[in-house]
Amino acid sequence: MDMRLELVPLPTTDVDRSKAFYVEQVGFVLDHDVEPGNGMRIVQLTPPGSACSIVIGVGISDPQAATVQGIHLVVDDIEVARRTLTGRGVAVSEVDDMGGGVRYASFTDPDGNSWALQEISR
C-alpha cells in the first residue's frame, strides 16, 4: 500500500501576507487560490521540485492553532539556497554542520511556522 504525503496545512493569521511570503520571498509556486463559498479560501503552494504542497487559507484550520515546526526542505546546495532566500529578504540562520555530510539552516514564516533547509551529501 502506497502512502504519499502531498499536502500540509499551515495555520496563518493573514492569508495574503503568507501567500506573498511563500511566493515572492521563498519562491513557492502558487497552485490554487480559490474561494469556494461560505467565506472559505484555499491557497495551495508548492516548493519548486516538490511533490508535497502546503495549504493556507480561511476555513481550513484554526488561525490560533499551534504553529508547525521543523518542516524540511531538502536542497542540493544549502549555501546557494540560503543566499537565494536571504537575497529575497528571508531571515535564514547560519548553516549548521551536523557532521556526516548533513547541514542545516532554518527560517520561519510570518506566523512562526518553522522550516529547515537540509543538505545531505550523497
N, C-alpha and C positions, 0 to 999 in steps of 0.2 A: 504494500500500500504506500503510495507516494503522499507526502505532506509537504506542501510548498508554502513558505511564508511569503505573502505577496502584498500585505497592506498592514501598516502600523498606525493606529490612530494616536495623535498627539493633542493634548489639551492646549487651547490658546484662548487668550482674552481679547485678541484683536486680529481677526482673520486677515484683513488687508495688510496689516503690518507684518504678520507672519508670512503671508504669501510673498510680499516684496522681499523679505529677508531671504527666503529659500530660493526664489527665482533670481533676483538681481544680485545678491551677495554670494550665496553658496553655489548657485549655478544649477539647481534642480530644474527639470523640465516640467512645465505645467501641463498636466494631462487633462484635467477637467476642472471647471469652476461652474457649477450648476446650482440652481435654486429650484428644487423640485416642488416646492409649495410648503404651506404651513410654517413659513419662517425658517425653513431648513436651508442650509447652504453646505455644499460639499466641494472641497478643493483637494484634488489629488495631485501629488507631486512626486517625481521620480528622480533619484540621483542618476547622472549620466552613467550608462553601462550597467545599471542595476535591474534585477528582476523584481525587486521589492520596492514598494512605494510607501509614502506616508499620506495620511489624510488629516486635514484640519477643517474646521467649519463650525457651523451653528447647528445644534440639534444632534450632533454626533457623539459628543462626550460632555461631561460637566466641565465648564471652563474653570471651576475651582478644584478640579481633580488634581491629585499629586502629579508632579512632573515626571516625565520618563527620563531615566538616567542611563548613560553609557551605551547609547546606540552606536554600533561600529560601522564606519565607512572604511572599507579596505582599499588601500591605494598602492600603486606600484612604486611611487616615489614620494615619500612624505615631505621632503623638502620642497618639491615643486608644488604639491598640494597646499602646503602651509603658505608658501609665497603667494600663490594664486588667491587664496582666501583672504590673507591679510591685505593684499592689494585691492581687494573689493570691500575692505572695511570690516572684515570679521576679526574679532579678537581671538586669536588662536594661541594657545600656550606654546611654550618652547617644546622642542622634541625631547622626549624621554626615551633613552635607550635601555630597554629591559634586559638586554643580553640575549644571546642565542639568535640574533638576527631579527628580533622583534622591537619595533619602535612605535611610540605613540605620541600624539598631540591631541589637544581637546579644545572644544568651544561649546558655547551654549547659544540657544536661540533667545529671542526677546522675552519668552515666557519661562526660561530657566530649564527647558529640556536640554539635556547634555548629549554631546556627540564625541566620539573618539575616532580620530584618524588612526588607522593601524596599517603599518607596513611590516610584512613578513618576508625576509629574504628567503628565496627558494633555492 
